[in-house]
Amino acid sequence: MKPPMRISVPSETAPRELRVALTPDSVARLVKAGFQPAVQRGAGVRAGFSDEAYAAAGATIAPDFPTTVAGAAIVAKV
């Protein structure tokens, strides 16, 4: 059996960027579809989404950028 595709969401680094590539709702839909999302710790904070919301939606919370993107088939950024 093939492992689920990993989709990574790193923190945005552009100055004054408040958006995040995926919301917790989007993450929940991806999990339901069989994907494995990983979100960098704090990636959604400036957009109003907590790490806890992403974890509740099924994402893995990664501590840093290298861990977030390791093994990713897709990296979602704004």
C-alpha positions in Angstrom: 0.0 0.0 0.0 1.3 3.4 -0.9 1.8 5.9 2.0 -0.3 9.1 2.0 1.0 12.1 0.1 2.6 14.6 2.4 1.5 18.3 1.9 3.6 20.8 3.8 2.6 24.3 5.0 5.6 26.3 6.1 5.4 29.7 7.7 5.3 32.7 5.4 8.5 34.8 5.5 7.6 37.8 3.4 7.4 41.0 5.5 3.8 42.0 6.4 2.4 38.7 5.0 -0.5 37.7 7.2 -1.9 34.9 5.1 -1.3 31.2 5.4 -1.6 28.8 2.5 -4.1 26.4 4.1 -6.7 26.9 6.8 -7.6 24.3 9.4 -10.8 23.6 7.4 -8.8 22.9 4.2 -6.5 20.7 6.2 -9.4 18.7 7.5 -10.7 18.1 3.9 -7.2 17.0 2.8 -7.0 14.5 5.7 -10.4 13.2 4.8 -9.2 12.7 1.2 -6.3 10.7 2.4 -3.5 13.3 2.5 -1.0 13.8 5.3 -0.6 17.6 6.0 2.3 19.0 8.0 2.1 22.6 9.2 5.0 24.5 10.6 4.5 25.6 14.2 3.0 29.1 14.2 2.3 29.2 10.5 -1.3 30.2 10.9 -1.0 32.5 13.9 -0.8 35.8 11.9 -3.9 34.7 10.0 -5.8 33.9 13.2 -5.4 30.1 13.2 -3.7 28.3 16.2 -1.5 25.2 16.0 -4.2 23.5 18.1 -6.8 24.1 15.4 -4.5 22.6 12.8 -3.7 19.6 15.0 -7.5 19.1 15.7 -8.0 19.1 11.9 -5.5 16.3 11.6 -2.2 18.0 10.7 1.1 17.2 12.1 2.7 20.3 13.7 6.4 20.5 12.7 8.8 22.5 14.8 10.7 24.2 12.0 11.0 24.7 8.2 13.3 21.7 7.4 11.1 19.3 9.4 8.0 20.7 7.8 9.1 20.2 4.2 11.0 17.0 4.7 9.5 14.3 2.5 6.8 16.6 1.1 5.3 16.0 -2.3 3.7 19.4 -2.3 4.8 22.6 -0.4 1.9 25.1 -0.1 2.9 28.7 0.2 1.1 32.0 -0.5 
